[in-house]
């Protein structure tokens, strides 16, 4: 059985978030570590965290995929923005040790006309500052759609960041189905070939999680507009292949489709039925 869930809000607390996931028949989920537009993280309530950890264990949840704020840009041309990225990730990783053994996903960033090589160097430099040998969280680079000056627009850029990271065992990849399609990888017509290419360029052992989203735009559009499962250019057949693929079916799968609670519940049921 696949482990699938949705991106949920932690606004009411960690335990209520886990209870919401359970109510939609999810066995994993994602949440922002702080406001997605940046700012300070909420104060930790240890009673809530302890109840949360107990609930996850009692209900056999798979690994969770925490998500960094969108404003985190280690590749920025502005020093102040890079400093925020470093401090926010460092703080997030310290806090995630309270719910040990999960994933921390982030958008690699945008090089803002400095060039992808400079962006890659800045991102890997930050990772080398924040990753520690004793951390239990694995940091995931998200595959991007390639809009603007995004870094991580192809497997080669992801691989180059990993190559420059010292603690490679602490780094992995989250593959977003909408992003890779928008980025030019034709998963709708040849998923096997795309996964084979990922293995050749990055290494399949680095693939740790999936963002499962349909796309409002055709392959190669570089747009990054998510659509509900089966209602976009990827279509239901693509997701049938994804949830049954030998290299993908055992990974935590996170829905980031434009949905509410009932919509996510239906999509989880749909994907499990495939």
C-alpha positions as CSV (number, residue, x, y, z in Angstrom):
1,X,0.0,0.0,0.0
2,X,1.4,3.4,-0.9
3,X,2.1,6.1,1.7
4,X,0.2,9.3,0.6
5,X,-1.0,12.5,2.1
6,X,-1.3,16.2,1.5
7,X,0.2,19.5,2.4
8,X,-1.5,20.6,5.7
9,X,-1.5,23.6,8.0
10,X,0.2,23.5,11.4
11,X,-1.6,26.7,12.5
12,X,-3.8,24.8,15.1
13,X,-0.8,22.7,16.4
14,X,1.1,19.6,15.5
15,X,-1.3,17.1,17.0
16,X,-4.4,18.6,15.3
17,X,-2.5,18.5,12.0
18,X,-1.8,14.7,12.4
19,X,-5.4,14.1,13.4
20,X,-6.5,15.9,10.2
21,X,-4.2,13.7,8.2
22,X,-5.6,10.6,9.8
23,X,-9.1,11.8,9.0
24,X,-8.4,12.0,5.3
25,X,-6.8,8.5,5.4
26,X,-3.3,9.8,4.9
27,X,-0.2,8.0,6.2
28,X,2.2,10.9,5.5
29,X,1.9,14.7,5.1
30,X,3.8,17.9,4.5
31,X,3.7,21.2,6.4
32,X,5.5,24.5,6.3
33,X,8.2,24.9,9.1
34,X,7.2,28.6,9.3
35,X,5.1,31.1,7.3
36,X,5.7,30.3,3.7
37,X,6.5,33.9,3.0
38,X,9.2,33.9,5.7
39,X,9.4,35.4,9.1
40,X,9.9,33.9,12.6
41,X,8.9,30.3,13.3
42,X,6.1,29.8,15.9
43,X,7.1,28.9,19.5
44,X,7.3,25.2,20.2
45,X,4.8,23.7,22.6
46,X,6.6,20.5,23.9
47,X,3.3,19.0,25.1
48,X,1.9,19.3,21.6
49,X,5.2,17.9,20.1
50,X,5.2,14.9,22.5
51,X,1.6,14.1,21.8
52,X,2.3,14.5,18.1
53,X,5.2,12.0,18.1
54,X,3.2,9.5,20.1
55,X,0.2,9.8,17.6
56,X,2.5,9.3,14.6
57,X,3.9,6.1,16.1
58,X,0.6,4.7,17.2
59,X,-0.9,5.3,13.8
60,X,2.0,4.0,11.8
61,X,2.7,7.2,9.8
62,X,5.6,7.1,7.2
63,X,8.2,9.8,7.1
64,X,6.9,13.3,6.9
65,X,8.1,16.0,4.4
66,X,8.5,19.3,6.1
67,X,8.7,22.3,3.7
68,X,10.9,25.3,4.0
69,X,9.4,28.8,3.3
70,X,9.3,29.9,-0.4
71,X,11.4,33.0,0.5
72,X,14.4,30.8,1.4
73,X,16.8,31.6,-1.4
74,X,20.4,30.5,-0.8
75,X,21.3,31.5,-4.4
76,X,20.3,35.1,-4.1
77,X,22.5,37.9,-5.3
78,X,21.6,39.8,-2.1
79,X,23.6,39.0,1.0
80,X,20.7,39.7,3.4
81,X,18.5,37.2,1.6
82,X,21.3,34.5,1.7
83,X,21.7,35.2,5.5
84,X,18.0,34.7,6.1
85,X,18.2,31.4,4.1
86,X,21.1,30.2,6.2
87,X,19.6,31.2,9.6
88,X,16.1,29.9,8.7
89,X,17.3,26.5,7.5
90,X,19.7,26.1,10.5
91,X,16.9,26.9,12.9
92,X,14.4,24.7,11.1
93,X,16.7,21.7,11.2
94,X,17.3,22.2,14.9
95,X,13.6,22.3,15.5
96,X,13.0,19.2,13.3
97,X,15.1,17.2,15.7
98,X,12.1,17.3,18.0
99,X,10.3,15.1,15.5
100,X,13.3,13.0,14.5
101,X,14.0,11.0,11.3
102,X,11.9,12.9,8.8
103,X,12.5,15.0,5.7
104,X,13.1,18.7,5.1
105,X,12.3,19.8,1.5
106,X,13.3,23.1,0.0
107,X,13.3,24.9,-3.3
108,X,17.0,25.2,-4.2
109,X,16.6,28.9,-5.1
110,X,17.0,31.4,-8.0
111,X,20.4,32.7,-9.1
112,X,18.9,36.1,-10.2
113,X,21.1,36.5,-13.3
114,X,24.3,35.5,-11.6
115,X,24.3,32.2,-13.6
116,X,23.4,28.7,-12.6
117,X,27.0,27.8,-11.7
118,X,27.2,30.6,-9.2
119,X,23.7,29.7,-7.8
120,X,24.8,26.0,-7.4
121,X,28.0,27.1,-5.6
122,X,26.0,29.3,-3.2
123,X,23.4,26.6,-2.4
124,X,26.0,23.9,-1.8
125,X,28.0,26.3,0.4
126,X,24.9,26.9,2.6
127,X,24.2,23.1,2.8
128,X,27.8,22.5,3.9
129,X,27.2,25.0,6.8
130,X,23.9,23.6,8.0
131,X,24.3,19.8,7.6
132,X,25.7,18.0,10.6
133,X,26.8,14.4,11.2
134,X,24.4,13.9,14.1
135,X,21.2,15.2,12.5
136,X,18.4,12.7,11.9
137,X,16.6,14.8,9.3
138,X,17.4,14.3,5.6
139,X,17.4,17.6,3.5
140,X,15.7,17.2,0.1
141,X,16.3,19.3,-3.0
142,X,13.1,19.8,-4.9
143,X,13.1,19.4,-8.7
144,X,12.0,22.7,-10.2
145,X,10.0,23.7,-13.3
146,X,12.7,26.1,-14.6
147,X,10.8,29.3,-14.5
148,X,12.9,32.5,-14.4
149,X,16.3,31.8,-13.0
150,X,15.4,28.8,-10.8
151,X,18.3,26.4,-9.9
152,X,17.3,22.7,-10.0
153,X,15.6,23.0,-13.4
154,X,17.1,19.7,-14.5
155,X,18.7,16.6,-13.0
156,X,22.2,17.8,-13.9
157,X,21.9,20.9,-11.7
158,X,20.5,18.8,-8.8
159,X,23.4,16.4,-9.2
160,X,26.0,19.2,-9.2
161,X,24.7,20.5,-5.9
162,X,24.8,17.1,-4.3
163,X,28.3,16.5,-5.7
164,X,29.6,19.6,-3.8
165,X,27.9,18.7,-0.5
166,X,30.3,17.1,2.0
167,X,27.7,15.1,4.0
168,X,26.1,13.4,1.0
169,X,24.2,10.9,3.3
170,X,22.2,13.9,4.7
171,X,20.9,15.0,1.3
172,X,18.3,13.7,-1.1
173,X,15.7,14.7,-3.7
174,X,12.0,15.3,-3.8
175,X,10.7,14.8,-7.3
176,X,7.6,17.0,-8.1
177,X,5.6,15.5,-11.0
178,X,4.3,18.9,-12.2
179,X,7.7,20.5,-12.0
180,X,9.6,17.8,-13.9
181,X,7.0,17.7,-16.6
182,X,6.9,21.5,-16.9
183,X,10.7,21.3,-16.9
184,X,10.7,19.2,-20.0
185,X,10.8,15.6,-18.7
186,X,8.0,13.7,-20.5
187,X,6.7,11.6,-17.6
188,X,3.3,11.3,-19.2
189,X,4.6,9.4,-22.2
190,X,7.8,7.8,-20.9
191,X,8.0,7.7,-17.1
192,X,10.5,4.8,-17.2
193,X,12.9,6.7,-19.4
194,X,12.8,9.8,-17.1
195,X,13.4,7.6,-14.0
196,X,16.3,5.9,-15.8
197,X,17.7,9.3,-16.6
198,X,17.4,10.4,-13.0
199,X,19.2,7.2,-11.9
200,X,22.0,7.8,-14.4
201,X,22.5,11.5,-13.5
202,X,21.7,11.8,-9.8
203,X,21.3,8.2,-8.6
204,X,18.0,6.5,-7.7
205,X,19.2,6.0,-4.1
206,X,18.9,9.8,-3.7
207,X,15.2,9.9,-4.5
208,X,13.4,10.1,-1.1
209,X,9.9,11.6,-1.7
210,X,7.4,12.7,-4.3
211,X,5.2,15.7,-4.8
212,X,2.2,14.3,-6.7
213,X,0.6,17.1,-8.7
214,X,-1.0,17.3,-12.2
215,X,0.0,20.3,-14.3
216,X,-2.1,23.1,-15.9
217,X,0.5,23.3,-18.7
218,X,2.0,21.0,-21.3
219,X,5.4,19.4,-21.0
220,X,8.3,21.9,-21.2
221,X,6.2,24.9,-20.4
222,X,8.4,26.0,-17.4
223,X,5.3,27.4,-15.7
224,X,4.8,25.6,-12.4
225,X,1.0,25.6,-12.1
226,X,-0.4,22.7,-10.2
227,X,-3.7,21.0,-11.2
228,X,-5.9,18.4,-9.5
229,X,-5.0,14.7,-10.2
230,X,-6.3,13.6,-13.6
231,X,-7.5,17.1,-14.6
232,X,-4.3,18.4,-16.1
233,X,-1.9,17.6,-18.9
234,X,-0.4,14.6,-17.1
235,X,-3.7,12.8,-16.7
236,X,-4.8,9.9,-14.6
237,X,-2.8,7.3,-16.6
238,X,0.5,9.0,-15.6
239,X,-0.4,8.7,-11.9
240,X,-1.4,5.1,-12.3
241,X,2.2,4.5,-13.6
242,X,3.7,6.6,-10.7
243,X,1.9,4.8,-7.9
244,X,2.9,1.4,-9.3
245,X,6.4,2.2,-10.4
246,X,8.9,-0.1,-8.6
247,X,11.2,2.9,-7.7
248,X,8.4,5.3,-6.7
249,X,5.7,3.3,-5.0
250,X,7.5,3.0,-1.6
251,X,8.3,6.7,-1.3
252,X,6.1,9.1,0.7
253,X,3.8,10.9,-1.8
254,X,2.6,14.4,-1.0
255,X,-0.4,16.1,-2.8
256,X,0.0,19.9,-3.4
257,X,-3.0,20.1,-5.7
258,X,-5.5,23.1,-5.5
259,X,-7.8,21.3,-3.0
260,X,-9.6,21.4,0.4
261,X,-9.9,18.6,2.9
262,X,-12.6,16.7,1.0
263,X,-10.7,17.1,-2.3
264,X,-7.5,15.7,-0.8
265,X,-9.4,12.9,0.8
266,X,-10.9,11.9,-2.6
267,X,-7.5,12.2,-4.3
268,X,-5.9,10.0,-1.6
269,X,-8.7,7.4,-2.2
270,X,-8.3,7.7,-6.0
271,X,-4.5,7.2,-6.0
272,X,-4.7,4.3,-3.6
273,X,-7.3,2.6,-5.9
274,X,-4.9,2.8,-8.8
